[in-house]
Every structure is written in structure tokens, then in C-alpha cells.
Amino acid sequence: IASAGVSGTDGDTGTSIESSAIAQMEDMRRRKRNARLGNNKKKKATTASHEKLVKACTPYLLSAIGEISSSTIPSMICDAAFKCDRDQQSQLLGNAILCGGGACLSTSVLSNSRGDNANSMPERIREECETIIHAHTPGWRVKVLSPGLSERSICSWLGASIFGSLGSFHDMWVTKAEYEEHGAAIVNRKFP
């Protein structure tokens, strides 16, 4: 723009600057419009792929509908402990282990947590479990253990790799021949 103003020697300098600025603004508007159209195409493609995924997974989800629970994590922990003998309940609640991808939620997602992001989920679970427990048995303490944030999301893989490397694990395999002979019922036979 500055070079256009310097090169003009007559009264057209202002006009050339204005036309150059207008051309640049129109170019920016065109780029933004094209970017929006491109984003809409990406959104449509993402929506289509999501619909395909849901359609493919629906039969599997429908078969497990009876097993899906809408309970909160703290209520599931307390329910599991209450189903055990009364003597074991306090010991179980004192050794709750929290791991997996959902345990990696940060404080920005958790409304009532404060402080360190790595300990926000275990602390929230502990507080909510104690609220439920104290309604039945005041004085019991809940202890929620959790590995570091970097290991929390891969705990199931770590445990499976340790379990798979055990020498006795080979006895628990279901071979292809066994599966073909007995079908899916072999799992219930081998692991009652």
C-alpha cells in the first residue's frame, strides 16, 4: 500500500491506495468464505463417518444394553463394596484403584475439583464415595489409589502385558481348534 502511494505523482494516489485496500479486504473475505466452505465439507464428512460407525456398532451395542449401567463411578464402587461381607467392606473401600482413560479427566472438566490436575479425579471419587458411605456408616474412610497421569490411561495394557508374560498364562489360552470344536461356550467352560 505504501509503495502505491509513493509511486503516484498526481491526485490519483489516494484512489490507488483505496482501491488496493479494498482489493485486499475483498481477497481476505473470499479466503474466509472459502475456508468456511472447506470446514463445512469436513464437518459433513465427519458426520457421515460417525453415522457409519454408529450403524456398524448398533447390533453389538443392542446385545449389551442389559449390561450397561447409568450409575456414577462412586455409586458403583459403593454398591460393589456393599455386596461383599460386612467384615470386608471397609478394607475394600480403603483400597479402591482408579485407572483407565476416563480417570485422566482434568479439573477443567470436573466442576468441584480444585488444585492439581493429576489428582483431581481420584480426589473427586474419594469425596463422593465418602458422602455415600457416611450416609450408611459414619466414620469409614475411603482411599482411592491411582497411578501417575501418564500411566493411568494405559493401566489395562500394562496389566495385560504382565499377565500375558506369566508362564502359567499359556494354560489359559483358548486355541483355534478348541474354539472351532466348542464355539463360544469354551470360554465359560475354561473360566467358570
N, C-alpha and C positions, 0 to 999 in steps of 0.2 A: 504494500500500500504506500509506503514512504517513497519508494523508488518511482511510483507512478506520479506522485505529487511533485517530485523534483524534476522529472523529465518534461513536464508540461510547462510551456512558457507563456501561454495566454490564459484567458479566463476559464478554459476547459479543465483546469487542474482539479477543481472541486468536483466537477461532474465525473471525471475519470476515477477519482477516489471513491465517490459514492457508488458508482457502477461496479467497481471492483469489490467493495464491501458487500454490496447486495448480492453479487455473484457468489462470494464466499459463504454468505448466510444461506443462500439457496442450496449451495453444494452441501453444507452441513445438514440442512433439513432433509435433503434427499438421502444422505448417508444414514441419518437416524431412522427415516422411514424404511429404508431397505433393511436396516438392522432389525427393526421391529417385525417386519415380514419374515425375515430369516428365523427369528425367535419363535414366531407362531408356527412355522413349519417344524421346528424342533419339538415344540410342545405337542403338536399333533402326532408326530412320530413317537414321542414318549408315551402319550396316551394310548396309542394303538398297540404299542408293545406291552404296556401294562394290562390292557384288556385281554390280549392274547395270553399273558401269563396267568391272569385270574381264571380265564376259561380253561386253561390246561390244568390248573391246580384244583378246580372246583370238585371233581369227583373224589380226590383224596381228602379234601377238607370236609366234605359232607360225610364221609365214612367215619371221621373222628369227631363229629360235632358233639356226641355224648361225652367225650373225654375232655373237651375244652372247658376251662373254668373262667369265671369272670371275677373271682376273688382277688383281693390285693395280695401282694407278697407277704406282708406281715400277718394277715389273717390265715394264709396257707401255712406259714411257719407255726403259728399258734395252734391251728387245727391239727397239724401233724403231731405236735408235742402232746396235745390233749388226748389223742387216740392211743397213746402209749400208757404204760403203767404209771401210777402216781409217783412212785419212787424214782422213776427215770426222767420225769418231765423237767425238773429243774436242771438236771445235768444236760439234757438235750438243748434246752433254751440257753444254757451257758456256753454252748459250742456251735452256734449257727455259723455256717460258712457261706459267704456271698461271693459268687463268681459268675462269669459269663458276660456276654456283650451288653445286656441290659444294666449290669452293675457298673458300667462305665459312664452313666449319665452324669453330667456336670451340674454345678449349682445353678447355672442359668436355667436349667430345665426344672430343677427341684425348687419349689416355691419357698418352703420353710427352712431350707438348709442355709447355713452361713459358713464362711471360712474356706478351708482348704477344699479344692475341687476333688482331690483324690479320695477324701474321706467323707464326702457329702452323702453318698448313697448308703454306705454302711451305718452312718450315724442316724440317718433318717429312718432306716429299717429298725434300728435298735429302739429309737424313741417310740415309734408306732407299735412295735411289739410289746414294749413295756406298758404302754397305755392299755392295750388289750389284756395283758396278763394281770395288771394291777386291779382290773375290774373283778377278777375271779380270786386271785391270790396276791394280796398286797405284800410287798417286801421282796418278791422274787426279782432277780436281776437277769437281764438278757445281755449276752455278749455276742456280738456279730464280728466274726473274723473275716478278713478279706485281704488277698494279696495286693501287691502294688498295682497301680493303674495299668502299667504296660503288660502285666501278666494276666490281669483279670479277664480280659476278653478271650484269651487262648487257654484257659484252665482246662476245658474239656479235652482239647487236643493234647495238652501236656499229660493229663491223666491217662488218656487212651494210649499214648506212646509208651508210657511207663508200664501200663497193664499189658500191652502187646509185646513188650520186650521180656516179660517174665517167661521162664522156662515152662511153667505149668500151663501157660495160656494155650499152647498148641493142642492140648487135650480138649479144649473148649470150642475149637473150630467146628463149623458146620461145613463139611466138604460138599462139592458139587454133586457127587454121587449120592450122598445122604439126602440132600435136598431133592434130587430127582426121584429118589425112591420113596420118601415120606412126604414131600411137599413142605408147606409152611408149618405143618404140625411138628416137625422135627425140633423147632425152637422150643416149643412147650415141653417136649419130651426130654431134651437135653438140659433145659434150665427150668425145672418145675417151680 
